[in-house]
Amino acid sequence: MKEEVVVEPMNVTFARTMEIFTYIGLVLMIAPGIIYLVSGAGFVGVESAVEHWNEPSSTFWKETKGIEIHGYSWFLNNLSYMDCLSIVGIVLLAVTPLISIIAALPKADSRYKVILGVLVLEFLFAIVRPLLMHVTGH
C-alpha cells in the first residue's frame, strides 16, 4: 500500500519559487560569465583577475582597477561589461531565499509568519548594510 505524503502549501510555494529563481539566476550568471571568459572583454581583464584572485576584495580592487569599492555602484555602473553583468545572476541567487520566503508568507500559518517575518528583516538588513557602512573584505 502506497502512503501519500502531504506537504503544506507554504513549503510547496517556497520550493517552487526557489527552483524557478535558481534556474533564472544560474542562466543570468553563467551566460555572461562564459562570454567574459571567451572574449576577455570585462571590467577586469581575465589575466588581472586571475593574478589577484587570492587577495581580499579591498586589495583586489586597488590592484586591478585602482578603486576603493563601497556599496553596489561599482558593478551597477558597469553592467555593459560581462563580468559585472554576471554578478546580476549572483545577486538573484543570493536573494532567491528572500523572494521564496516572501512568496510563502501568505500561505504560512500564523506561527510561521513571525519567524518568516524575522528572516525577511534579517535579509533586508544584510542587503542594506553595505550601503550604510563601509563594508569590504580585508
Residue pairs with C-beta under 8 A, 6 or more apart in sequence:
8 107
9 107
10 104
10 107
10 108
10 109
10 112
11 104
13 100
13 103
13 104
13 107
14 100
14 101
14 103
14 104
15 100
17 96
17 99
17 100
17 103
17 104
18 96
18 97
18 100
21 92
21 93
21 96
21 99
21 100
22 93
22 96
24 92
25 89
25 90
25 92
25 93
25 96
26 89
26 93
27 89
28 86
28 88
28 89
28 92
29 86
29 87
29 88
29 89
29 90
29 92
29 93
30 86
30 89
31 86
32 82
32 83
32 85
32 86
32 88
32 89
33 82
33 83
33 86
33 89
35 82
36 42
36 46
36 81
36 82
36 83
36 86
37 46
39 82
40 46
41 81
41 82
42 49
42 81
42 82
42 83
42 84
43 65
43 75
43 78
43 81
43 83
43 84
44 64
44 65
44 83
45 64
48 63
48 64
49 64
49 83
52 59
52 60
52 63
52 64
53 60
55 63
56 136
56 137
56 138
57 69
57 136
57 137
58 68
58 69
58 136
58 137
58 138
61 67
61 68
61 69
61 74
62 68
67 74
68 136
69 136
70 130
70 134
70 136
71 130
71 131
72 130
72 131
75 84
75 87
76 84
78 84
79 85
79 88
95 123
95 127
97 123
98 119
98 120
98 123
98 124
101 116
101 119
101 120
101 123
102 120
104 116
105 113
105 116
105 117
105 120
108 116
129 135
